[in-house]
Amino acid sequence: MFSKKAATVFLFLPKERNFSAFHANCEKQPRKIILILVLLLLLFQIGYIARMSKAGALDLASGVGGKIDKTEVLSAVEKYEKYHVCYGGEEEERKANYADMVNKYYDLVTSFYEFGWGESFHFAPRWKGESLRESIKRHEHFLALQLGLKSGQKVLDVGCGIGGPLREIAQFSSTSVTGLNNNEYQITRGKELNRFARVDKTCNFVKADFMKMPFPDNSFDAVYAIEATCHAPDAYGCYKEIYRVLKPGQYFAAYEWCMTDAFDPNNQEHKKIKAEIEIGDGLPDIRSTRKCLEALKQAGFEVIWEKDLAVDSPLPWYLPLDTSHFSLSSFRLTSVGRFVTRNMVKALEFVGLAPKGSQRVQDFLEKAAEGLAAGGRKEIFTPMYFFLASKPQHG
Ligand SMILES: C[S@@+](CC[C@H](N)C(=O)[O-])C[C@H]1O[C@@H](n2cnc3c(N)ncnc32)[C@H](O)[C@@H]1O
């Protein structure tokens, strides 16, 4: 396929219609050749755009850095990396500067997430024969059903990303969902997608920190959080805020990122995997399932039930990140797809279509993928520690 396209481009080069002339020209005009390669890679990607997400290669390139000035992206990457263990960073510093660290992370990675994963930025347990996309939707419906959402209710999505789950849950349950997010770039993107999905009259976004929510007490009929409260510097502080804004007698459900009981804090390999996940995913620290449960109870919730859903998943949740796995429907996540994306980002950065530092972002995301897959394989980490909790009637 590649050689056919290369041959087509070759025909359009006016003078050098033989390989040695073309080769000599490559040496003289590397930028022109890189541009041609970029075009080829764009063509290569277009076939997958309709299947995976609305984001194409150019959206990815122009989106790197989010609201950060394009000339500042490289220095933002350097500052972000310095927060983390592999660059000498300390947990306390990450916690003290969580808002800056997490916002830098999402400004840098959001366009990569959307390009590779789609509009919902989370994992899911998966059945055999089910596509990644189907499993992601089912995971969202499960949350809506557990919360017992009813038509017309006011629901809060804590740490809503660009609103993939918010749109799905609002449409599935005919509810009005407010997406709370501290990242302005994601909110801008989410608003566009809400208009596109025609849920902009019933759903909205609020830019704020989930540690200090701008809502009165007892505002919502239900609250959920999908793989988001792991960014909180302190689980108790975050759950306490959720408790405050939830109406008495109503429910809070979440999927938490946690270290499992199999994690040994004295095991060097386990520690390395945890640090890779932290840098690759913008986390101040990863709490254990036990700590989350304790924090929930301490905040005043009654826990209805809780379970690590990874345990019973017929297919492992980390399958899309496993380099030995190939899938056409999630091609961009496979090792070939990642190879193509890596080189495409390199080329786009070289010709100036992607800001300097884009490749470094791709590098730490690759590290994250390795850490997540290793953590999943060793069963020391889960992105789907589920709980359903209620705020007592007289809480
Ligand atoms: C992994 S993404 C998950 C997004 C979304 N729940 C989904 O599944 O698509 C985590 C989200 O939490 C948000 N977030 C992190 N820290 C936050 C904070 N302190 N306040 C509000 N949102 C926060 C991020 O901006 C991001 O949108």
The ligand as an SDF file (V2000), in Angstrom:
LIG
                    3D

 27 29  0  0  0  0  0  0  0  0999 V2000
   -8.8720   10.4700   32.8650 C   0  0  0  0  0  0  0  0  0  0  0  0
   -9.8070   11.9270   32.6650 S   0  0  0  0  0  0  0  0  0  0  0  0
  -11.4170   11.1880   32.7190 C   0  0  0  0  0  0  0  0  0  0  0  0
  -12.4030   12.0660   32.0440 C   0  0  0  0  0  0  0  0  0  0  0  0
  -13.8350   11.5140   31.9700 C   0  0  0  0  0  0  0  0  0  0  0  0
  -14.3380   11.1200   33.2630 N   0  0  0  0  0  0  0  0  0  0  0  0
  -13.9210   10.3750   30.9860 C   0  0  0  0  0  0  0  0  0  0  0  0
  -14.0130    9.2380   31.4570 O   0  0  0  0  0  0  0  0  0  0  0  0
  -13.8670   10.6430   29.7780 O   0  0  0  0  0  0  0  0  0  0  0  0
   -9.7220   12.7930   34.2330 C   0  0  0  0  0  0  0  0  0  0  0  0
  -10.4520   14.1290   34.2330 C   0  0  0  0  0  0  0  0  0  0  0  0
  -10.4190   14.6880   35.5580 O   0  0  0  0  0  0  0  0  0  0  0  0
  -10.2450   16.0960   35.4440 C   0  0  0  0  0  0  0  0  0  0  0  0
   -9.6730   16.6340   36.6850 N   0  0  0  0  0  0  0  0  0  0  0  0
   -8.4850   16.3090   37.2370 C   0  0  0  0  0  0  0  0  0  0  0  0
   -8.2750   17.0140   38.3660 N   0  0  0  0  0  0  0  0  0  0  0  0
   -9.3750   17.8070   38.5450 C   0  0  0  0  0  0  0  0  0  0  0  0
   -9.7580   18.7540   39.5360 C   0  0  0  0  0  0  0  0  0  0  0  0
   -8.9600   19.0470   40.5730 N   0  0  0  0  0  0  0  0  0  0  0  0
  -10.9570   19.3430   39.4160 N   0  0  0  0  0  0  0  0  0  0  0  0
  -11.7810   19.0660   38.3710 C   0  0  0  0  0  0  0  0  0  0  0  0
  -11.4630   18.1870   37.3840 N   0  0  0  0  0  0  0  0  0  0  0  0
  -10.2720   17.5530   37.4720 C   0  0  0  0  0  0  0  0  0  0  0  0
   -9.2860   16.2380   34.2670 C   0  0  0  0  0  0  0  0  0  0  0  0
   -9.2330   17.5440   33.7700 O   0  0  0  0  0  0  0  0  0  0  0  0
   -9.8740   15.2000   33.3300 C   0  0  0  0  0  0  0  0  0  0  0  0
  -10.9050   15.7710   32.6120 O   0  0  0  0  0  0  0  0  0  0  0  0
  1  2  1  0
  2  3  1  0
  2 10  1  0
  3  4  1  0
  4  5  1  0
  5  6  1  0
  5  7  1  0
  7  8  2  0
  7  9  1  0
 10 11  1  0
 11 12  1  0
 11 26  1  0
 12 13  1  0
 13 14  1  0
 13 24  1  0
 14 15  1  0
 14 23  1  0
 15 16  2  0
 16 17  1  0
 17 18  1  0
 17 23  2  0
 18 19  1  0
 18 20  2  0
 20 21  1  0
 21 22  2  0
 22 23  1  0
 24 25  1  0
 24 26  1  0
 26 27  1  0
M  CHG  2   2   1   9  -1
M  END
$$$$
